[in-house]
Amino acid sequence: MTHDTHGPGREEIATTIRSCLLSAVGSTMAADLIADDTNLFDVGVDSMNMTDLLLELEQRFGFTLAPEDLTADLFLRFGNLVSFVESHVHRN
């Protein structure tokens, strides 16, 4: 039995999230400086642009977030956000 591999892989998801993140915070920092252990608040995420970022991710990846999905540790590390989006993308 073959594993279902449709949809973007982790690296593709991470690249898209980096782009969305930098756009949402209005940063010109190099995307490759954002690693799995990067604290998103250190990059400039705040409550206003966090909402913009989440809306953009929902649109880009085609899923809808439930309020209970949103936890503080989701934004503590970039890798947490990538894993979260990856799990939602592969659910569909």
Summary of the structure (lengths in Angstrom):
residues: 92
radius of gyration: 13.0
end to end distance: 19.5
largest distance: 44.9
contacts: 224
relative contact order: 0.20
helix: 62%
strand: 0%
